[in-house]
Amino acid sequence: MENSTYRVSKRIYGKRLFNPQDPRDLKEALYFIKNGKWRDYCPFVETWPYTNVPDMVKTEIALRYLPTIIAQKSAKNVVKK
């Protein structure tokens, strides 16, 4: 029986911690969020308290960038008033 429905990566790789400040990691995350799959493999290992990589990536990005976005929006609203 031939297994032709699954693609297995032949690449030998190591996983790394996700860094929301690294453009390379953000590009990988954006690709996953847009396409619902990793390019070749999931390059990240989840860290505590997360139980899966997609939730970890999305939460880490939100925690890193939302405070800045909120501060910028608040400052613009103050200037407009």
C-alpha positions, 0 to 999 in steps of 0.5 A, a space after each residue: 500500500 503506497 502512502 501518497 497523501 502525506 508529504 514527509 520532510 526529508 530535511 534534518 532540522 532542529 527546533 528553536 525557541 520563538 522570538 517575536 522580535 526576530 524577523 525570520 520568526 515573524 515571517 514563519 509565523 505570518 506564513 503559518 497564520 495565512 496558510 494554516 500550515 508551516 512551509 516545511 516543518 514547524 521550526 519552533 518548540 513550545 514553551 511553558 505554559 503553552 500546550 501548542 505552538 500556534 497558540 504560543 506564537 500568536 500569544 507571544 506576538 500579541 504580548 510583544 506588539 499590542 502594548 505598543 499599538 495601544 499606546 500609539 492609538 491612545 496618543 493619536 486620540 489624545 492629540 485629536 481631542 
